[in-house]
Amino acid sequence: MILVGELSLWVALLMAVWTATVAFAGGSLKRQDLVASAERGTYATFAMVVLASLGLWTAIFTHDFSFKYVASFTSANLPKAYLFTAFWGGQAGSMLFWVLILTFFSSVAVLTSRRRNRELMPYVIGVLAVIAIFFLATLCFGSNPYERLDWLPVDGRGMNPQLQNPGMAIHPPNLYLGYVATSIPFAFAIGALITRRLDAEWLVAVRRWALVSWFFNTTGIVIGMWWAYVELGWGGYWAWDPVENASLLPWLTTTAFLHSVMVQEKRGMLRKWNVVLVICSFLLSIFGTFITRSGVISSVHSFAQSPVGNWFAGFLTIGIIVSVYLVTTRLKDLKANAVLESMISREAAFLYNNLVLVGIAFSVLWGTLFPILTEAVRGTKITVGPPFFNAVNVPLGLLLLLLTGVGPLIAWRRASVANLRRQFTIPAAALVITPALLFAAGMRTMSAIIAYAFAAFVSATILQEFYKGINARRSMYGEAAPKAFVHLVARNRRRYGGYIVHAGIVIIFCAFAGLAFKTENDVTINAGETKTLVDPFGHTWAFTSQGVSRFDVLNREVTAVALETKRDGKPMGVITSEKRQYFSGSDPNNRVPTFEPATAVGIKGSFRQDVYVTLAGVIGQDRSEIRITFNPLVRWVWLGGMCMAIGGLVVMWPQAERRRKQGGYVTTLRPDPELERV
């Protein structure tokens, strides 16, 4: 199986070259036989990549340490669950995993478009095949997972201890699925630009795949935040790390597209904007992959420096040049079918929303690139830290939160005074009353007060929309409220699924605002000694050290400290934090044993706050240095992420017969007259 997999990787490259050649030839010559051959070539490429992947998994599970990849990222005592995830634990394996997803998505796109978009499909297939060629060529010539060692180690180096976490078994695959899914809308956009068929037809497939990308990127980012929180030991979940930023960028542009595409569907506007957003989402995904593999930045998430970074830089440059050429030469074909009639309208609100999202994306991109640019120009790397990102993006984020509640309240085309009064009365009241109540309760942190005021405004908007829809169904069909809610969502999943996503965003922003009250305490404590601290809610915590213990477990040496905790005199259990030294086998490059340090934090959490304990070090036998952090509302971040994911699934769930209009398409499912009035 291993030999078959190694050979299949090269065959996949040849099949991708064939597919791209006959696809473009079939499109330009109008030869359906060549197009059919390209479709079969897409399936064959996927089959070859599957065999190549199975071969690598076989080498990993059989502990064939003659392969450098297996020896570098696994060991004989690595649990089987992490043997499976070791497939994407290193650079070569993760790239093979990328092309596995890419060829699978390509096959699904071809299969589901057999009777649609026939003029676009040759170019869609060709573009996807070119992307596959790049990744397969990079694997075969730059970072081959089947590279062999010139000696056979007794054991492998093992997996980085920080990756031996359930979150890292889920986080990378979700991000890869989100990244790779941007390839399909990109291919459709390039196909539409080449053929100049830039009507609404291509948007049907593009929007569906953009939703897939958004869903997996959202899930991957939230799980990655959870992993950073429980594994890295620094007490937070987002540090504006360059690789974190790289994952956020395509999410921002995809989110912008999913909003602005509604304007094109309804009004035939923002056509240039939508094409550019689709292209940027894909190019930013490639940029994120370049960041993790080039070695130009230092990050706990990135791979070591390698020549593969140059491959990605070249591919990214070519992609930008081709995209800019196609867009600039098709500007007349992208002319809007309508104009913005009023600055107070739903399409205007979506435009403001997009400008903020793109503004955040630009600031994040600039802050991420700034160290690279300064090193290239001045020879000195100047790092941009969290203060810059927070200063720029916190106000933009609050504005985005406010606009989340404004858009659904305003009518299309032009809002009337009566419409504004009717729709904004309750949300505006929530916006005014909430900060007054918080101020009266003693809150004085203005950023948090503003965040909670805007969150109350958006929450009132969402509840008002659901209330009106449910009441309309109850009066029309006599349904009970729970049944009316289910039917309301089922009959317009896109609209009300979007509201569920917005609810998740509100929850996350409320949790982010809790960071304003976060407190960190560095203490040095002896065995039997008690330290007393006060949390942000005014509770008194007593931490009593039960001493330092040292022991060996399987493949690691452990130094641990246990703290008996009490809150206002009430026992709250024991919190344990550890410092670990993992024996990681032999490094295949220098043949010497290696040790990998790791921190295991202690967390005692509730929906109000987490008590987060990190062992910093040990002095002597029983004196330990500890950081105790009180983190308010952290669990609401994970709850908000789950809510966003559920809303995304609701929007993605198949529904609706489709009827097309000139300049856009409308999705309907047995329209409800009473909901139209609502």
Secondary structure by P-SEA (a helix, b strand, c coil): caaaaaaaaaaaaaaaaaaaaaaaaaaaaccaaaaaaaaaaaaaaaaaaaaaaaaaaaaaaacccccccccccccccccaaaaaacccccaaaaaaaaaaaaaaaaaaaaaaaccccccaaaaaaaaaaaaaaaaaaaaaccccccccccccccccccccccccccccccaaaaaaaaaaaaaaaaaaaaaaaaaccccccaaaaaaaaaaaaaaaaaaaaaaaaaaaaacccccccccccaaaaaaaaaaaaaaaaaaaaaaaaccccaaaaaaaaaaaaaaaaaaaaaaaccccccccccccccaaaaaaaaaaaaaaaaaaaaaaaacccccccccccccccaaaaaaaaaaaaaaaaaaaaaaaaaaaaaaaaccbbbbbcaaaaaaccaaaaaaaaaaaaaaaacccccccaaaaaaccaaaaaaaaaaaaaaaaaccccaaaaaaaaaaaaaaaaaaaaaaaaaaaaaaaccccaaaaaaaaaaacaaaaaaaaaaaaaaaaaaaaaacccbbbbbbbbcccbbbbbbcccbbbbbbbbcbbbbbccccbbbbbcccccccccccccbbbbbbbbbbccccccccbbbbbbbbbbbbbccccccbbbbbcccccccbbbbbbbbbcaaaaaaaaaaaaaaaaaaaacccccccccccccccccccccccccc
